[in-house]
Amino acid sequence: MKKVMALAIAAVAFASCQQNSFKILGTAEGYQDGDTLYMSDVDANPTDTIIVKDGKFKLKGRADSVELSIIFSQKNPNDAVLFFKEPGTIMLTLTDNPATSHVSGTAANDGMQELTSQVNEYEARILRLSEAFIDTMLNDAKRQAIVSEYTKIQKELTHLFYRAAEKNIDNEFGFFAITNLVPHMEPGKVRSLIDKMPERFRRRPQIKELESTLASAEAAEAGQKVGDFVLLTPDGEEMSIMSEVRKNQITILDFWASWCQPCIKEMPFMVSLYEKYREQGLQIIGISLDEEHESWVKAIKKQGMNWPQVSDLKGWNCAAAEALQVKTIPHIIVLDQNGTILRRGLRGQELETFLHRHLAIKQ
């Protein structure tokens, strides 16, 4: 009986060891025998050294917890592949082009690779748009069409990240996606993902922190009223945001900065929008995330922004931006006369269509 028990305990221990073990089988394109690769965590703390042989490399070890890791070459800094170190056999391909490096073999890595491949296609589309946008011969209509296409791509990417998180909700890539890729989505959508997560994920501190952030973000969503903010005009005078909002049927809070090139590129459209709809009850209030007064004022004059401008010159620590959960710029929040948020995040043609419909109804 003792022998049977000992064998049983040994079998359980062996199974446990197997369950926590990982094996990396990799291909290193363009590498010679003896070339050295390195593995580190995402904070660049080295964990292993790997030697290439016959264009391949391998590594075994224990993975008591799942860690996001990277294998890279110091000789060729662009050669790197990101992966989840987790129990199982992980297949890696390292090339001199991050778009063609590949990872597979475990649930989290399969999920990450699927999303990466899809994102690479979008990056190619964005590159083509960027190249077209710098054409000095473009007229305003074509330039705005490019901006609209870029906005469309952003929405598609947001949906792509959401679907990837949902599809991988029960593995570590899903957890990574929810805590790193989707927090800038609408709070309701992020919360719906959290509700679907396994309890073991929901107990983690990152999710508790994210839920706290969501509570603040939900207070700044459509249907909620904004609080008043007193910021300074370029002349140093205090201006109450709500005192200006109450004067108009619709007010756009346009968060921008002189150093933000996407913001500057959209200003000709905003200028045309203001000229077209200001007599129908539209106002724009520019809220700058600048830190230098001179750069801020110079950009206002150069871009012809003839609407109220305010800032506290605190950059991303701007009180209005923090309270309204503005994480990226350009960012637009549309308010009614009572300061209720109607929409946020609209840009380009979608913004104009919304204004046209709403102001037409109010007339």
C-alpha positions as CSV (number, residue, x, y, z in Angstrom):
1,M,0.0,0.0,0.0
2,K,2.9,2.4,0.9
3,K,4.5,1.7,-2.5
4,V,1.2,2.4,-4.3
5,M,0.7,5.6,-2.3
6,A,4.3,6.7,-3.1
7,L,3.7,6.0,-6.8
8,A,0.5,7.9,-6.8
9,I,2.1,10.9,-5.1
10,A,5.0,10.8,-7.6
11,A,2.5,10.7,-10.4
12,V,0.6,13.7,-9.1
13,A,3.9,15.6,-8.6
14,F,5.0,14.7,-12.1
15,A,1.7,15.8,-13.6
16,S,1.9,19.1,-11.7
17,C,5.4,19.6,-13.0
18,Q,4.3,18.9,-16.6
19,Q,1.3,21.3,-16.2
20,N,3.6,24.2,-15.2
21,S,6.3,23.6,-17.7
22,F,6.8,25.4,-21.0
23,K,8.8,24.6,-24.1
24,I,9.8,27.1,-26.7
25,L,10.6,25.8,-30.2
26,G,11.8,28.7,-32.4
27,T,13.0,29.5,-35.9
28,A,15.5,32.4,-36.3
29,E,15.6,33.5,-40.0
30,G,19.0,34.8,-41.1
31,Y,20.9,33.6,-38.1
32,Q,24.1,31.5,-37.9
33,D,25.2,28.8,-35.5
34,G,26.3,30.3,-32.2
35,D,24.3,33.5,-32.6
36,T,22.9,34.6,-29.3
37,L,19.3,35.6,-28.5
38,Y,18.0,36.9,-25.3
39,M,14.7,36.5,-23.4
40,S,13.4,39.2,-21.0
41,D,10.2,40.4,-19.5
42,V,8.5,43.5,-20.9
43,D,10.4,45.7,-18.4
44,A,13.6,44.6,-20.1
45,N,14.8,42.4,-17.2
46,P,16.8,39.6,-18.8
47,T,15.7,36.1,-17.9
48,D,17.5,33.7,-20.3
49,T,20.2,33.5,-23.0
50,I,19.5,31.3,-26.0
51,I,22.0,30.0,-28.6
52,V,20.9,29.5,-32.3
53,K,21.8,26.2,-34.0
54,D,20.8,25.2,-37.5
55,G,18.6,28.3,-37.7
56,K,16.6,27.2,-34.7
57,F,16.5,27.7,-31.0
58,K,14.7,26.1,-28.1
59,L,14.2,26.6,-24.4
60,K,12.5,24.7,-21.6
61,G,11.4,25.9,-18.1
62,R,8.7,26.4,-15.6
63,A,5.9,28.8,-15.9
64,D,4.2,29.0,-12.5
65,S,2.5,32.2,-13.7
66,V,1.9,33.6,-17.1
67,E,4.3,36.4,-18.1
68,L,4.4,38.6,-21.2
69,S,7.9,38.1,-22.5
70,I,10.1,39.0,-25.5
71,I,12.9,37.2,-27.4
72,F,15.2,39.6,-29.2
73,S,18.7,40.0,-30.7
74,Q,21.1,42.7,-29.5
75,K,22.9,42.4,-32.9
76,N,19.7,43.2,-34.8
77,P,17.5,45.4,-32.5
78,N,14.5,45.2,-34.8
79,D,14.4,41.4,-34.5
80,A,12.1,40.7,-31.6
81,V,9.0,38.7,-31.0
82,L,6.5,39.2,-28.1
83,F,4.8,36.2,-26.5
84,F,3.1,34.9,-23.4
85,K,5.4,32.6,-21.4
86,E,2.8,30.1,-20.2
87,P,2.5,26.3,-19.8
88,G,2.6,24.4,-23.1
89,T,4.6,24.3,-26.3
90,I,5.2,27.8,-27.8
91,M,6.2,28.0,-31.4
92,L,8.1,31.2,-32.4
93,T,9.4,32.6,-35.6
94,L,11.9,35.5,-35.3
95,T,12.5,37.6,-38.4
96,D,13.9,41.1,-39.2
97,N,10.4,42.4,-39.7
98,P,8.1,42.5,-36.7
99,A,5.1,42.1,-39.0
100,T,6.3,38.7,-40.1
101,S,7.5,37.4,-36.8
102,H,5.0,34.8,-35.5
103,V,3.9,33.1,-32.3
104,S,1.5,30.2,-31.7
105,G,0.9,27.0,-29.8
106,T,-1.0,28.1,-26.6
107,A,-4.3,29.8,-26.1
108,A,-3.0,33.3,-25.2
109,N,-0.4,33.2,-27.9
110,D,-2.8,32.1,-30.5
111,G,-5.2,34.9,-29.5
112,M,-2.4,37.5,-29.6
113,Q,-1.1,36.4,-33.0
114,E,-4.6,36.5,-34.6
115,L,-5.1,40.1,-33.4
116,T,-1.5,41.1,-34.4
117,S,-2.0,39.8,-38.0
118,Q,-5.3,41.7,-38.3
119,V,-3.7,44.9,-36.9
120,N,-0.8,44.6,-39.3
121,E,-3.3,44.9,-42.2
122,Y,-4.8,48.1,-40.6
123,E,-1.3,49.6,-40.1
124,A,-0.7,49.2,-43.9
125,R,-3.9,51.1,-44.6
126,I,-3.0,53.8,-42.1
127,L,0.4,54.2,-43.7
128,R,-1.1,54.6,-47.1
129,L,-3.5,57.3,-45.8
130,S,-0.6,59.1,-44.1
131,E,1.4,59.1,-47.3
132,A,-1.6,60.5,-49.2
133,F,-2.3,63.1,-46.6
134,I,1.1,64.9,-46.9
135,D,0.4,65.5,-50.6
136,T,0.6,69.3,-50.9
137,M,-1.7,69.2,-54.0
138,L,-4.7,67.8,-52.0
139,N,-7.8,70.1,-51.8
140,D,-9.8,70.4,-48.6
141,A,-12.4,67.9,-49.7
142,K,-9.9,65.1,-50.4
143,R,-8.0,65.9,-47.2
144,Q,-11.2,65.6,-45.2
145,A,-12.1,62.3,-47.0
146,I,-8.7,61.0,-45.7
147,V,-9.5,62.1,-42.2
148,S,-12.9,60.4,-42.4
149,E,-11.3,57.2,-43.6
150,Y,-8.9,57.4,-40.7
151,T,-11.7,57.8,-38.2
152,K,-13.5,54.8,-39.7
153,I,-10.3,52.7,-39.3
154,Q,-10.1,53.8,-35.7
155,K,-13.6,52.6,-35.1
156,E,-12.9,49.3,-36.8
157,L,-9.8,48.8,-34.7
158,T,-11.7,49.5,-31.5
159,H,-14.3,46.9,-32.5
160,L,-11.4,44.5,-33.4
161,F,-9.9,44.9,-29.9
162,Y,-13.2,44.3,-28.3
163,R,-13.9,41.1,-30.2
164,A,-10.4,39.8,-29.5
165,A,-10.9,40.4,-25.8
166,E,-14.3,38.8,-25.8
167,K,-13.0,35.8,-27.8
168,N,-10.1,35.2,-25.4
169,I,-12.0,36.1,-22.2
170,D,-10.9,32.9,-20.4
171,N,-7.2,33.1,-21.2
172,E,-4.3,35.5,-20.3
173,F,-4.5,37.3,-23.6
174,G,-8.1,38.3,-22.9
175,F,-7.0,39.6,-19.5
176,F,-4.2,41.5,-21.2
177,A,-6.5,42.9,-23.8
178,I,-9.1,44.1,-21.3
179,T,-6.5,45.8,-19.1
180,N,-4.3,47.3,-21.9
181,L,-6.1,47.5,-25.2
182,V,-9.8,48.3,-24.5
183,P,-9.9,50.8,-21.5
184,H,-10.5,53.7,-23.8
185,M,-13.7,52.2,-25.1
186,E,-17.1,53.2,-23.9
187,P,-17.3,52.2,-20.2
188,G,-20.4,50.1,-20.7
189,K,-18.5,47.9,-23.2
190,V,-15.5,47.5,-21.0
191,R,-17.8,46.6,-18.1
192,S,-19.6,44.0,-20.2
193,L,-16.2,42.3,-20.8
194,I,-15.3,42.4,-17.1
195,D,-18.7,40.8,-16.3
196,K,-17.8,37.9,-18.6
197,M,-14.4,37.2,-17.1
198,P,-13.6,34.2,-15.0
199,E,-13.7,35.0,-11.3
200,R,-9.9,34.3,-11.0
201,F,-9.3,37.2,-13.3
202,R,-11.8,39.5,-11.7
203,R,-10.1,39.2,-8.3
204,R,-6.9,40.7,-9.6
205,P,-5.9,44.2,-8.5
206,Q,-5.7,45.4,-12.1
207,I,-9.4,44.7,-12.6
208,K,-10.3,46.3,-9.3
209,E,-8.4,49.4,-10.4
210,L,-10.1,49.4,-13.8
211,E,-13.5,49.1,-12.3
212,S,-12.7,52.2,-10.2
213,T,-11.7,54.1,-13.3
214,L,-14.8,53.0,-15.1
215,A,-17.0,54.5,-12.3
216,S,-15.4,57.8,-13.0
217,A,-15.6,57.5,-16.8
218,E,-19.3,56.6,-16.6
219,A,-19.9,60.0,-14.9
220,A,-18.6,61.6,-18.1
221,E,-20.6,59.6,-20.6
222,A,-23.5,60.7,-22.9
223,G,-26.5,61.7,-20.9
224,Q,-24.5,63.0,-17.9
225,K,-24.1,66.7,-17.1
226,V,-20.6,68.2,-17.0
227,G,-19.5,70.3,-14.0
228,D,-18.3,73.8,-14.5
229,F,-14.6,74.6,-15.1
230,V,-12.9,77.9,-14.8
231,L,-9.8,78.1,-17.0
232,L,-7.7,81.0,-18.4
233,T,-8.1,82.6,-21.8
234,P,-4.9,83.5,-23.8
235,D,-5.2,87.0,-22.2
236,G,-5.1,85.5,-18.7
237,E,-8.7,86.2,-17.9
238,E,-10.8,83.5,-16.2
239,M,-13.6,82.0,-18.2
240,S,-16.4,79.7,-16.9
241,I,-17.1,76.9,-19.4
242,M,-20.7,76.7,-18.4
243,S,-21.3,80.4,-18.7
244,E,-20.4,80.1,-22.4
245,V,-22.3,76.8,-22.9
246,R,-25.6,78.3,-21.7
247,K,-25.5,80.9,-24.4
248,N,-25.7,78.4,-27.3
249,Q,-27.9,75.5,-28.5
250,I,-24.9,73.3,-29.1
251,T,-21.3,73.6,-27.8
252,I,-18.3,71.6,-28.8
253,L,-15.6,71.1,-26.3
254,D,-12.5,70.6,-28.5
255,F,-9.6,69.2,-26.6
256,W,-6.4,69.8,-28.5
257,A,-2.8,71.0,-28.3
258,S,-0.3,72.9,-30.5
259,W,2.1,69.9,-30.4
260,C,-0.6,67.5,-31.5
261,Q,-0.3,67.1,-35.3
262,P,-3.6,65.2,-35.8
263,C,-5.3,68.1,-34.0
264,I,-3.6,70.7,-36.2
265,K,-4.5,68.7,-39.4
266,E,-8.2,68.7,-38.4
267,M,-8.4,72.5,-37.7
268,P,-9.2,73.6,-41.2
269,F,-12.3,71.3,-41.0
270,M,-13.2,72.7,-37.6
271,V,-12.8,76.3,-38.9
272,S,-15.2,75.5,-41.8
273,L,-17.6,73.8,-39.4
274,Y,-17.7,76.9,-37.2
275,E,-18.3,79.3,-40.0
276,K,-21.1,77.1,-41.4
277,Y,-23.0,76.5,-38.2
278,R,-22.3,79.4,-35.7
279,E,-25.3,81.4,-36.9
280,Q,-27.5,78.4,-36.2
281,G,-26.5,78.1,-32.6
282,L,-23.1,76.4,-32.6
283,Q,-20.2,77.4,-30.3
284,I,-16.8,75.8,-30.0
285,I,-14.6,76.0,-26.9
286,G,-11.0,75.0,-27.5
287,I,-9.5,73.4,-24.4
288,S,-5.7,73.2,-24.9
289,L,-3.4,70.6,-23.3
290,D,-0.4,72.9,-23.9
291,E,2.1,73.8,-21.3
292,E,3.8,76.7,-23.1
293,H,1.7,79.9,-23.5
294,E,3.6,81.1,-26.5
295,S,3.2,77.9,-28.5
296,W,-0.5,77.8,-27.6
297,V,-1.2,81.4,-28.7
298,K,0.8,81.1,-31.9
299,A,-1.1,78.0,-33.0
300,I,-4.5,79.7,-32.3
301,K,-3.5,82.6,-34.6
302,K,-1.9,80.4,-37.3
303,Q,-4.9,78.1,-37.5
304,G,-7.5,80.9,-37.4
305,M,-9.4,79.5,-34.5
306,N,-11.8,82.3,-33.9
307,W,-13.7,80.8,-31.0
308,P,-13.1,80.9,-27.3
309,Q,-9.9,79.2,-26.2
310,V,-8.9,78.3,-22.6
311,S,-6.2,76.3,-20.8
312,D,-4.6,75.9,-17.5
313,L,-1.3,75.1,-19.3
314,K,-0.9,71.9,-17.3
315,G,-0.7,69.5,-20.2
316,W,-2.3,66.1,-19.5
317,N,-3.0,67.3,-16.0
318,C,-5.6,69.8,-17.3
319,A,-8.5,69.8,-14.8
320,A,-11.2,69.6,-17.5
321,A,-9.4,66.7,-19.3
322,E,-9.0,64.7,-16.1
323,A,-12.6,65.2,-15.0
324,L,-14.0,64.4,-18.4
325,Q,-11.8,61.3,-18.9
326,V,-10.0,62.7,-22.0
327,K,-7.2,60.2,-22.6
328,T,-6.3,61.1,-26.2
329,I,-6.5,64.1,-28.5
330,P,-8.0,65.4,-30.6
331,H,-11.2,64.6,-28.6
332,I,-14.6,66.3,-29.0
333,I,-17.4,66.4,-26.5
334,V,-20.8,67.8,-27.7
335,L,-23.0,69.5,-25.1
336,D,-26.5,70.8,-25.2
337,Q,-27.4,74.2,-23.6
338,N,-27.8,72.7,-20.2
339,G,-24.3,71.1,-20.3
340,T,-25.6,67.6,-20.9
341,I,-23.2,65.4,-22.9
342,L,-24.9,64.5,-26.2
343,R,-22.0,62.7,-27.9
344,R,-18.3,62.4,-27.5
345,G,-15.5,61.2,-29.9
346,L,-17.2,62.3,-33.1
347,R,-15.0,63.6,-35.8
348,G,-15.1,64.6,-39.5
349,Q,-18.3,63.9,-41.4
350,E,-20.0,62.1,-38.5
351,L,-19.6,65.3,-36.4
352,E,-21.1,67.5,-39.1
353,T,-24.0,65.1,-39.8
354,F,-24.8,65.1,-36.0
355,L,-24.7,68.9,-35.8
356,H,-26.8,69.3,-39.0
357,R,-29.5,67.0,-37.7
358,H,-29.6,68.4,-34.2
359,L,-29.5,72.1,-35.1
360,A,-32.1,71.6,-37.8
361,I,-34.4,70.1,-35.2
362,K,-33.8,73.0,-32.8
363,Q,-34.6,75.6,-35.4
